[in-house]
Amino acid sequence: MARPRTSPGELGAVSVTRLASGRYQARGATRDDSGALQRLRASGDTEEEARADLERKAARFSAGGGSGLTPRNTIAEGVELGLEQVRSRAQAGSLSFSTFEADETAARKIIVPRYGAVRFEQLTVGRCDRMIQHILANERAAEEPRARGSDCKREHRQHDRGDGRDRTHPVQHVPAAFERDARSGWRRR
């Protein structure tokens, strides 16, 4: 029977060796949030310092363990937990604070006001796709006239047929794959 995989941020077996310099080196492996194995090495003046440094390095590869979400939880509750994990990654140094701020802005100003009350058990692929299409269409429509200072509807519609990446607004933090799928128009035939 195979060994169970370690969770993201959890250290597997740790080996500590004494170096010729008299310092201690701790070596171990963990997995990041994508499941990729990360081999780590840390050193310290004592064995305990080396182990503690190795544990700190391993913690950087995890967004924070189990989510504790159930199908009865809402999108707003999931967003709060997700933002806590992103904040902890930014504080650990594995993510920039500007990325955290952009994600937080998109979540609090776009996702939660529109879909925060939807429970996870109510989500389907089709519903998620429609939600993303709705967000992309509404945010672009709301941002374009202000960004260009134009009140011409015909000109606005023509400009909306482009790739939509010439402005900076929170909806650009929706993953590009979702945006591409939304633009290609997954429609039932």
MOQUI-V566043 format. One record per residue. RES is the residue in one small letter. OMEGA is omega in degrees with one decimal (* if undefined). Layout:
res=RES omega=OMEGA
res=RES omega=OMEGA
This chain:
res=m omega=-177.3
res=a omega=176.1
res=r omega=175.6
res=p omega=179.1
res=r omega=175.4
res=t omega=177.6
res=s omega=176.6
res=p omega=179.4
res=g omega=179.8
res=e omega=179.0
res=l omega=172.2
res=g omega=179.0
res=a omega=-179.6
res=v omega=175.0
res=s omega=-179.0
res=v omega=178.0
res=t omega=177.0
res=r omega=-178.6
res=l omega=179.5
res=a omega=-179.9
res=s omega=-178.2
res=g omega=177.5
res=r omega=179.2
res=y omega=177.3
res=q omega=177.7
res=a omega=179.1
res=r omega=179.3
res=g omega=-179.2
res=a omega=176.1
res=t omega=175.1
res=r omega=174.7
res=d omega=-175.4
res=d omega=178.3
res=s omega=178.9
res=g omega=-179.6
res=a omega=-179.9
res=l omega=178.7
res=q omega=177.3
res=r omega=-174.0
res=l omega=178.0
res=r omega=178.5
res=a omega=179.4
res=s omega=179.8
res=g omega=-179.8
res=d omega=177.2
res=t omega=178.7
res=e omega=180.0
res=e omega=178.3
res=e omega=179.6
res=a omega=178.2
res=r omega=-179.7
res=a omega=178.6
res=d omega=177.7
res=l omega=178.2
res=e omega=176.6
res=r omega=178.5
res=k omega=180.0
res=a omega=-178.7
res=a omega=179.6
res=r omega=-177.3
res=f omega=-177.8
res=s omega=176.2
res=a omega=174.6
res=g omega=174.0
res=g omega=-176.7
res=g omega=-174.9
res=s omega=-177.0
res=g omega=179.9
res=l omega=176.3
res=t omega=177.1
res=p omega=-179.6
res=r omega=178.5
res=n omega=-179.3
res=t omega=177.1
res=i omega=179.4
res=a omega=177.9
res=e omega=176.8
res=g omega=178.0
res=v omega=179.8
res=e omega=178.8
res=l omega=178.9
res=g omega=178.8
res=l omega=175.7
res=e omega=179.8
res=q omega=178.5
res=v omega=177.8
res=r omega=-179.6
res=s omega=176.7
res=r omega=177.9
res=a omega=178.8
res=q omega=178.6
res=a omega=177.9
res=g omega=-179.0
res=s omega=-179.6
res=l omega=-179.1
res=s omega=179.4
res=f omega=178.1
res=s omega=176.0
res=t omega=177.5
res=f omega=-178.3
res=e omega=178.4
res=a omega=177.9
res=d omega=-179.6
res=e omega=178.7
res=t omega=179.9
res=a omega=-178.0
res=a omega=-173.9
res=r omega=-176.8
res=k omega=-174.8
res=i omega=-170.9
res=i omega=-175.0
res=v omega=-179.9
res=p omega=-176.4
res=r omega=-170.3
res=y omega=-176.6
res=g omega=-176.8
res=a omega=-179.1
res=v omega=177.9
res=r omega=-179.7
res=f omega=-179.1
res=e omega=-180.0
res=q omega=-175.9
res=l omega=171.0
res=t omega=178.1
res=v omega=-179.9
res=g omega=179.9
res=r omega=177.3
res=c omega=178.7
res=d omega=178.5
res=r omega=178.3
res=m omega=179.7
res=i omega=177.4
res=q omega=-179.7
res=h omega=178.6
res=i omega=-178.4
res=l omega=-178.4
res=a omega=-177.2
res=n omega=-179.0
res=e omega=178.0
res=r omega=-179.9
res=a omega=-179.2
res=a omega=-175.4
res=e omega=-173.0
res=e omega=-178.6
res=p omega=179.3
res=r omega=-177.2
res=a omega=-175.8
res=r omega=-178.2
res=g omega=-175.5
res=s omega=174.2
res=d omega=-179.6
res=c omega=-177.0
res=k omega=-178.0
res=r omega=179.4
res=e omega=179.2
res=h omega=-179.8
res=r omega=-179.8
res=q omega=-179.2
res=h omega=-178.5
res=d omega=-179.6
res=r omega=178.5
res=g omega=-177.5
res=d omega=173.8
res=g omega=-176.3
res=r omega=-178.2
res=d omega=178.0
res=r omega=177.3
res=t omega=174.6
res=h omega=-170.6
res=p omega=-176.6
res=v omega=178.7
res=q omega=177.8
res=h omega=170.3
res=v omega=-174.8
res=p omega=-176.3
res=a omega=180.0
res=a omega=178.0
res=f omega=-179.0
res=e omega=-179.7
res=r omega=-180.0
res=d omega=-179.9
res=a omega=-179.6
res=r omega=-178.2
res=s omega=173.1
res=g omega=174.4
res=w omega=-178.5
res=r omega=174.8
res=r omega=-179.8
res=r omega=*
